[in-house]
Amino acid sequence: MPAPTAITRSARQAGSNADGYVRTTVYLAAVLFLVGISGHFRVRAARLGLIGIGGVILAFSCVLLILAPKPPV
């Protein structure tokens, strides 16, 4: 098997970056889902719990976006 070239390494890194962005997008979609369904519960504690979990996931997603590699300018 030939040694990986610079282009191969660059392509693998780009794929890894893309996976990270997709994962963060899924986390943000989960936040929208949790906050959206929280309004359907009659129990106030359940609503607040779902919103709280959504807030934690949102904060985690924001940290991931801040730490994610930025596109070249």
C-alpha positions as CSV (number, residue, x, y, z in Angstrom):
1,M,0.0,0.0,0.0
2,P,1.5,3.4,-1.0
3,A,2.3,6.0,1.6
4,P,-0.4,8.7,1.9
5,T,0.3,11.8,-0.1
6,A,-0.3,15.4,1.0
7,I,-3.6,15.4,-1.0
8,T,-4.8,12.2,0.7
9,R,-4.0,13.6,4.2
10,S,-5.7,16.8,3.3
11,A,-8.8,15.0,2.0
12,R,-9.0,12.9,5.2
13,Q,-8.7,16.0,7.3
14,A,-11.5,17.7,5.3
15,G,-13.7,14.6,5.7
16,S,-13.1,14.7,9.5
17,N,-14.0,18.4,9.6
18,A,-17.1,17.8,7.7
19,D,-18.1,15.0,10.1
20,G,-17.7,17.4,13.0
21,Y,-19.9,20.0,11.4
22,V,-22.6,17.4,10.6
23,R,-22.5,16.1,14.2
24,T,-22.9,19.6,15.5
25,T,-25.8,20.2,13.2
26,V,-27.5,17.0,14.6
27,Y,-27.0,18.3,18.1
28,L,-28.6,21.6,17.2
29,A,-31.5,19.8,15.6
30,A,-31.9,17.8,18.8
31,V,-32.1,21.1,20.7
32,L,-34.9,22.3,18.4
33,F,-36.7,19.0,18.8
34,L,-36.5,19.0,22.6
35,V,-37.6,22.6,23.0
36,G,-40.4,22.1,20.4
37,I,-41.9,19.1,22.2
38,S,-41.5,20.6,25.6
39,G,-44.6,22.7,24.9
40,H,-46.8,19.6,24.6
41,F,-46.3,18.5,28.2
42,R,-48.7,19.6,30.8
43,V,-46.3,18.9,33.7
44,R,-44.2,22.0,34.2
45,A,-41.2,20.1,35.5
46,A,-41.1,18.0,32.3
47,R,-41.2,21.2,30.2
48,L,-38.4,22.8,32.2
49,G,-36.4,19.6,32.2
50,L,-36.5,19.3,28.4
51,I,-35.7,23.0,28.0
52,G,-32.8,22.5,30.5
53,I,-31.4,19.5,28.6
54,G,-31.8,21.5,25.3
55,G,-29.8,24.4,26.9
56,V,-27.0,22.1,27.9
57,I,-26.8,20.6,24.4
58,L,-27.0,24.1,22.9
59,A,-24.0,25.3,25.1
60,F,-22.1,22.1,24.1
61,S,-22.8,22.8,20.4
62,C,-21.7,26.4,20.7
63,V,-18.4,25.2,22.2
64,L,-17.9,22.7,19.4
65,L,-18.6,25.4,16.8
66,I,-16.1,27.8,18.4
67,L,-13.4,25.1,18.5
68,A,-14.2,23.8,15.0
69,P,-11.7,24.6,12.2
70,K,-12.7,27.6,10.2
71,P,-12.8,27.5,6.4
72,P,-9.9,29.2,4.6
73,V,-10.3,32.8,3.6
